């Protein structure tokens, strides 16, 4: 599976938006955080299986929603 630079950049931006850390992805994939980082920066390769799982992990994570508690004073 070939992943071009644009797709890797989009994955990085989605990670940033969803506040996903490289370490979390590495734990999920069962590999080192260095391997994930190198792959995302287009400096290294990963197996096809891990690439598919990485994409699924990033897309399945939900954005953090911060809800403020409001107290109504009468």
N, CA, C and O atoms as a DFTB+ gen file, in Angstrom:
296 C
 N C O
     1  1       0.851      -1.183       0.000
     2  2       0.000       0.000       0.000
     3  2       0.891       1.239       0.000
     4  3       1.771       1.394       0.846
     5  1       0.644       2.097      -0.952
     6  2       1.428       3.323      -1.077
     7  2       0.635       4.475      -0.460
     8  3      -0.534       4.693      -0.778
     9  1       1.296       5.190       0.415
    10  2       0.683       6.357       1.053
    11  2       1.505       7.574       0.643
    12  3       2.693       7.660       0.956
    13  1       0.878       8.505      -0.050
    14  2       1.613       9.672      -0.522
    15  2       1.743      10.728       0.573
    16  3       1.123      10.626       1.632
    17  1       2.552      11.735       0.300
    18  2       2.820      12.785       1.292
    19  2       1.564      13.517       1.730
    20  3       1.399      13.839       2.907
    21  1       0.685      13.774       0.781
    22  2      -0.538      14.503       1.092
    23  2      -1.399      13.722       2.083
    24  3      -1.964      14.302       3.010
    25  1      -1.496      12.416       1.887
    26  2      -2.285      11.584       2.797
    27  2      -1.645      11.536       4.191
    28  3      -2.346      11.575       5.202
    29  1      -0.312      11.451       4.239
    30  2       0.377      11.455       5.539
    31  2       0.171      12.792       6.253
    32  3      -0.026      12.834       7.467
    33  1       0.219      13.880       5.486
    34  2      -0.006      15.203       6.068
    35  2      -1.423      15.291       6.635
    36  3      -1.622      15.816       7.730
    37  1      -2.404      14.779       5.895
    38  2      -3.786      14.792       6.369
    39  2      -3.958      13.965       7.638
    40  3      -4.713      14.348       8.532
    41  1      -3.263      12.838       7.719
    42  2      -3.306      12.025       8.940
    43  2      -2.728      12.803      10.127
    44  3      -3.284      12.781      11.225
    45  1      -1.610      13.488       9.893
    46  2      -0.998      14.291      10.955
    47  2      -1.924      15.407      11.437
    48  3      -2.033      15.658      12.638
    49  1      -2.584      16.068      10.504
    50  2      -3.503      17.156      10.865
    51  2      -4.714      16.622      11.631
    52  3      -5.192      17.260      12.569
    53  1      -5.203      15.457      11.228
    54  2      -6.322      14.856      11.942
    55  2      -5.902      14.431      13.351
    56  3      -6.672      14.565      14.303
    57  1      -4.673      13.918      13.475
    58  2      -4.147      13.565      14.800
    59  2      -4.084      14.793      15.693
    60  3      -4.453      14.739      16.866
    61  1      -3.621      15.882      15.138
    62  2      -3.488      17.113      15.922
    63  2      -4.860      17.623      16.352
    64  3      -5.052      18.028      17.499
    65  1      -5.810      17.600      15.418
    66  2      -7.152      18.095      15.705
    67  2      -7.842      17.243      16.778
    68  3      -8.575      17.764      17.619
    69  1      -7.602      15.939      16.737
    70  2      -8.237      15.031      17.686
    71  2      -7.381      14.785      18.932
    72  3      -7.770      14.026      19.819
    73  1      -6.226      15.424      18.991
    74  2      -5.301      15.313      20.116
    75  2      -4.865      13.866      20.356
    76  3      -4.870      13.386      21.489
    77  1      -4.490      13.185      19.283
    78  2      -3.988      11.816      19.357
    79  2      -2.468      11.872      19.373
    80  3      -1.861      12.569      18.560
    81  1      -1.859      11.149      20.286
    82  2      -0.401      11.144      20.402
    83  2       0.190       9.955      19.654
    84  3      -0.441       8.907      19.523
    85  1       1.408      10.139      19.168
    86  2       2.125       9.080      18.465
    87  2       2.269       7.867      19.380
    88  3       2.171       6.726      18.928
    89  1       2.497       8.111      20.640
    90  2       2.662       7.032      21.618
    91  2       1.395       6.175      21.712
    92  3       1.485       4.953      21.835
    93  1       0.217       6.804      21.654
    94  2      -1.045       6.067      21.708
    95  2      -1.195       5.158      20.489
    96  3      -1.624       4.010      20.609
    97  1      -0.842       5.679      19.328
    98  2      -0.918       4.881      18.102
    99  2       0.057       3.713      18.163
   100  3      -0.282       2.589      17.794
   101  1       1.267       3.991      18.629
   102  2       2.283       2.943      18.729
   103  2       1.831       1.824      19.666
   104  3       2.024       0.646      19.365
   105  1       1.236       2.184      20.787
   106  2       0.720       1.165      21.715
   107  2      -0.373       0.332      21.060
   108  3      -0.416      -0.886      21.232
   109  1      -1.248       0.979      20.316
   110  2      -2.337       0.285      19.632
   111  2      -1.800      -0.674      18.564
   112  3      -2.291      -1.794      18.420
   113  1      -0.789      -0.223      17.820
   114  2      -0.230      -1.037      16.741
   115  2       0.754      -2.086      17.241
   116  3       1.035      -3.058      16.540
   117  1       1.279      -1.896      18.448
   118  2       2.265      -2.829      18.985
   119  2       3.642      -2.621      18.382
   120  3       4.375      -3.583      18.154
   121  1       3.993      -1.383      18.126
   122  2       5.311      -1.065      17.576
   123  2       5.878       0.133      18.340
   124  3       5.254       0.632      19.276
   125  1       7.039       0.579      17.942
   126  2       7.662       1.711      18.625
   127  2       7.084       3.031      18.135
   128  3       6.597       3.134      17.008
   129  1       7.145       4.032      18.995
   130  2       6.677       5.361      18.605
   131  2       7.601       5.949      17.532
   132  3       7.167       6.769      16.722
   133  1       8.869       5.535      17.525
   134  2       9.808       6.014      16.502
   135  2       9.369       5.554      15.109
   136  3       9.457       6.318      14.148
   137  1       8.899       4.315      14.997
   138  2       8.444       3.803      13.704
   139  2       7.247       4.598      13.197
   140  3       7.189       4.954      12.020
   141  1       6.300       4.876      14.075
   142  2       5.111       5.645      13.697
   143  2       5.515       7.054      13.284
   144  3       5.034       7.570      12.275
   145  1       6.385       7.668      14.051
   146  2       6.836       9.025      13.756
   147  2       7.558       9.087      12.420
   148  3       7.296       9.985      11.618
   149  1       8.454       8.156      12.171
   150  2       9.176       8.123      10.898
   151  2       8.222       7.932       9.727
   152  3       8.378       8.563       8.681
   153  1       7.244       7.067       9.903
   154  2       6.274       6.839       8.836
   155  2       5.481       8.104       8.532
   156  3       5.310       8.460       7.366
   157  1       4.999       8.781       9.562
   158  2       4.185       9.972       9.366
   159  2       4.983      11.124       8.759
   160  3       4.421      11.972       8.067
   161  1       6.289      11.156       9.016
   162  2       7.135      12.208       8.446
   163  2       7.717      11.820       7.096
   164  3       8.565      12.529       6.554
   165  1       7.257      10.679       6.546
   166  2       7.671      10.203       5.229
   167  2       9.156       9.842       5.190
   168  3       9.820      10.030       4.171
   169  1       9.668       9.326       6.298
   170  2      11.080       8.946       6.373
   171  2      11.245       7.437       6.544
   172  3      12.366       6.930       6.501
   173  1      10.149       6.721       6.736
   174  2      10.222       5.280       6.946
   175  2       8.985       4.600       6.421
   176  3       8.025       5.258       6.019
   177  1       9.006       3.282       6.423
   178  2       7.882       2.503       5.928
   179  2       7.340       1.591       7.023
   180  3       8.023       1.266       7.994
   181  1       6.085       1.191       6.826
   182  2       5.437       0.245       7.735
   183  2       4.763      -0.823       6.886
   184  3       4.557      -0.653       5.684
   185  1       4.428      -1.921       7.539
   186  2       3.729      -2.977       6.812
   187  2       2.326      -2.508       6.428
   188  3       1.767      -1.600       7.043
   189  1       1.783      -3.136       5.416
   190  2       0.460      -2.768       4.922
   191  2      -0.599      -2.915       6.012
   192  3      -1.498      -2.082       6.131
   193  1      -0.488      -3.971       6.800
   194  2      -1.435      -4.220       7.884
   195  2      -1.417      -3.084       8.911
   196  3      -2.467      -2.630       9.366
   197  1      -0.229      -2.640       9.264
   198  2      -0.118      -1.560      10.254
   199  2      -0.624      -0.231       9.708
   200  3      -1.200       0.565      10.450
   201  1      -0.415       0.012       8.430
   202  2      -0.912       1.253       7.821
   203  2      -2.436       1.283       7.869
   204  3      -3.034       2.304       8.207
   205  1      -3.055       0.166       7.530
   206  2      -4.513       0.081       7.564
   207  2      -5.027       0.291       8.983
   208  3      -5.987       1.033       9.188
   209  1      -4.400      -0.353       9.966
   210  2      -4.815      -0.210      11.364
   211  2      -4.585       1.209      11.881
   212  3      -5.382       1.719      12.669
   213  1      -3.489       1.856      11.436
   214  2      -3.208       3.234      11.836
   215  2      -4.317       4.164      11.339
   216  3      -4.818       4.997      12.095
   217  1      -4.696       4.022      10.078
   218  2      -5.756       4.855       9.516
   219  2      -7.079       4.635      10.243
   220  3      -7.795       5.591      10.542
   221  1      -7.398       3.382      10.524
   222  2      -8.638       3.064      11.234
   223  2      -8.637       3.676      12.630
   224  3      -9.656       4.198      13.082
   225  1      -7.502       3.611      13.310
   226  2      -7.405       4.155      14.671
   227  2      -7.641       5.660      14.666
   228  3      -8.398       6.176      15.488
   229  1      -7.003       6.353      13.755
   230  2      -7.135       7.808      13.692
   231  2      -8.562       8.208      13.326
   232  3      -9.118       9.135      13.916
   233  1      -9.146       7.525      12.370
   234  2     -10.499       7.882      11.941
   235  2     -11.562       7.504      12.974
   236  3     -12.620       8.130      13.027
   237  1     -11.288       6.483      13.795
   238  2     -12.293       6.039      14.770
   239  2     -12.301       6.885      16.045
   240  3     -13.294       6.901      16.773
   241  1     -11.215       7.577      16.312
   242  2     -11.162       8.411      17.514
   243  2     -12.048       9.633      17.351
   244  3     -12.092      10.246      16.284
   245  1     -12.743       9.976      18.404
   246  2     -13.612      11.144      18.377
   247  2     -12.862      12.343      18.928
   248  3     -11.957      12.214      19.752
   249  1     -13.258      13.499      18.456
   250  2     -12.664      14.723      18.976
   251  2     -13.109      14.917      20.424
   252  3     -14.216      14.544      20.813
   253  1     -12.234      15.499      21.187
   254  2     -12.604      15.826      22.550
   255  2     -13.594      16.980      22.531
   256  3     -13.397      17.981      21.841
   257  1     -14.627      16.823      23.279
   258  2     -15.607      17.894      23.373
   259  2     -15.576      18.421      24.800
   260  3     -15.812      17.691      25.763
   261  1     -15.286      19.673      24.902
   262  2     -15.234      20.293      26.210
   263  2     -16.560      20.990      26.468
   264  3     -16.945      21.910      25.746
   265  1     -17.248      20.541      27.498
   266  2     -18.531      21.125      27.850
   267  2     -18.370      21.834      29.188
   268  3     -17.920      21.247      30.172
   269  1     -18.741      23.083      29.205
   270  2     -18.627      23.822      30.445
   271  2     -19.872      23.628      31.272
   272  3     -20.983      23.575      30.746
   273  1     -19.679      23.524      32.562
   274  2     -20.813      23.399      33.463
   275  2     -21.344      24.807      33.754
   276  3     -20.596      25.725      34.091
   277  1     -22.620      24.932      33.615
   278  2     -23.231      26.240      33.856
   279  2     -24.102      26.158      35.083
   280  3     -24.937      25.265      35.218
   281  1     -23.898      27.087      35.959
   282  2     -24.703      27.162      37.178
   283  2     -25.652      28.323      37.032
   284  3     -25.247      29.453      36.759
   285  1     -26.905      28.031      37.214
   286  2     -27.917      29.089      37.094
   287  2     -28.196      29.640      38.480
   288  3     -28.602      28.913      39.386
   289  1     -27.976      30.908      38.626
   290  2     -28.201      31.578      39.911
   291  2     -29.457      32.415      39.780
   292  3     -29.583      33.229      38.866
   293  1     -30.409      32.201      40.725
   294  2     -31.662      32.975      40.694
   295  2     -31.676      34.009      41.789
   296  3     -32.647      34.754      41.921
